[in-house]
């Protein structure tokens, strides 16, 4: 197990109640659930593309099928 650093978070009462319910249903502790949720969020979060992506867009969707005609 990796070393953990204690962290305090503030949650609305409704969110805490939902976490408690999930913990009861899954048999996991609230800290375990929060750790899993944060890890999932950080690993699945889409990466921002560089601003240069799309700069050369022609606006045409038929370029590959009409490449010879257009050249």
HUTALIN-V444007 format. One record per backbone hydrogen bond with DSSP energy under -0.5 kcal/mol. CO is the residue of the C=O (numbers start at 1). NH is the residue of the N-H. E is the energy in kcal/mol with one decimal. If there is no record, write none. Layout:
# HUTALIN-V444007
co=CO nh=NH e=E
co=CO nh=NH e=E
This chain:
# HUTALIN-V444007
co=4 nh=6 e=-0.5
co=9 nh=11 e=-0.5
co=12 nh=16 e=-2.2
co=13 nh=17 e=-2.4
co=14 nh=18 e=-2.2
co=15 nh=19 e=-2.5
co=16 nh=20 e=-2.5
co=17 nh=21 e=-2.3
co=18 nh=22 e=-2.4
co=19 nh=23 e=-2.7
co=20 nh=24 e=-2.2
co=21 nh=25 e=-2.4
co=22 nh=26 e=-2.6
co=23 nh=27 e=-1.9
co=23 nh=28 e=-0.6
co=29 nh=33 e=-2.2
co=30 nh=34 e=-2.7
co=31 nh=35 e=-2.6
co=32 nh=36 e=-2.4
co=33 nh=37 e=-2.7
co=34 nh=38 e=-2.5
co=35 nh=39 e=-2.4
co=36 nh=40 e=-2.8
co=37 nh=41 e=-2.4
co=38 nh=42 e=-2.7
co=39 nh=43 e=-2.2
co=40 nh=44 e=-1.9
co=41 nh=45 e=-1.2
co=50 nh=53 e=-1.7
co=52 nh=55 e=-1.9
co=54 nh=57 e=-1.5
co=62 nh=66 e=-1.7
co=64 nh=67 e=-0.5
co=66 nh=70 e=-2.6
co=67 nh=71 e=-1.6
